[in-house]
Amino acid sequence: MYFDGASRMNGRKEQSSGVGIFFITPEGHLIPHSFALLEPCSNNVAEYQVLIMGMELAIRRLKVRGDSLLIVNQMNNVYEVTKPSLRSPYHQRE
């Protein structure tokens, strides 16, 4: 599973956020998913949202890859999660 999330301001000064996931099957086939998030959020929150979505969509054991070094290292407990708004409900999610 590969994931990415992003948040940006549009021309009308409105924030929008979106996420993308794709799974690679053992046979090498790609299964893409993309979503617009309903609530505006930071880039880090979007990254956590998509990681959680992907893990919930996954049926089997999977390898996870993302472009956010912060999120990947926090999930692997290499980096401490210091921001309370990322700790719960994202990092500590069961």
MOMO-V13373 format. One record per pair of residues at least 6 apart in sequence whose C-alpha atoms are under 8 Angstrom apart, sorted by the first residue. I is the first residue (numbers start at 1). J is the second residue. D is the distance in whole Angstrom. If there is no record, write none. Layout:
I,J,D
I,J,D
//
This chain:
1,21,7
1,22,6
1,23,4
1,24,6
1,54,7
1,62,7
1,63,6
1,64,5
1,65,6
2,21,6
2,22,5
2,23,6
2,64,6
2,65,5
2,66,6
3,19,8
3,20,6
3,21,4
3,22,7
3,47,8
3,50,6
3,51,6
3,54,8
3,64,8
3,65,6
3,66,5
3,67,7
4,19,6
4,20,5
4,21,7
4,47,6
4,50,7
4,66,6
4,67,6
4,68,8
5,17,8
5,18,6
5,19,4
5,20,6
5,43,7
5,44,8
5,46,5
5,47,5
5,49,8
5,50,6
6,17,6
6,18,6
6,19,6
6,42,8
6,43,5
6,46,6
6,47,7
7,15,7
7,16,6
7,17,4
7,18,7
7,40,7
7,41,7
7,42,6
7,43,5
7,46,7
8,15,5
8,16,6
8,17,6
9,15,4
9,16,6
10,16,7
15,40,6
15,41,8
16,36,8
16,37,8
16,39,8
16,40,5
16,41,8
17,36,6
17,37,5
17,38,8
17,39,8
17,40,6
17,41,7
17,43,8
17,46,7
18,34,7
18,35,6
18,36,4
18,37,5
18,46,7
19,34,6
19,35,5
19,36,6
19,37,7
19,46,7
19,47,7
19,49,8
19,50,6
20,32,7
20,33,6
20,34,4
20,35,6
20,50,7
21,32,6
21,33,5
21,34,6
21,50,7
21,54,6
22,30,6
22,31,5
22,32,4
22,33,6
23,30,6
23,31,5
23,32,6
24,30,5
24,31,6
25,31,8
37,46,8
44,71,7
44,86,8
45,86,7
45,90,8
47,68,7
47,71,7
48,71,7
48,90,6
48,91,8
49,90,7
52,90,8
65,72,8
66,72,7
70,79,7
73,79,5
74,80,6
74,81,6
74,91,8
75,91,7
81,87,6
81,91,8
//
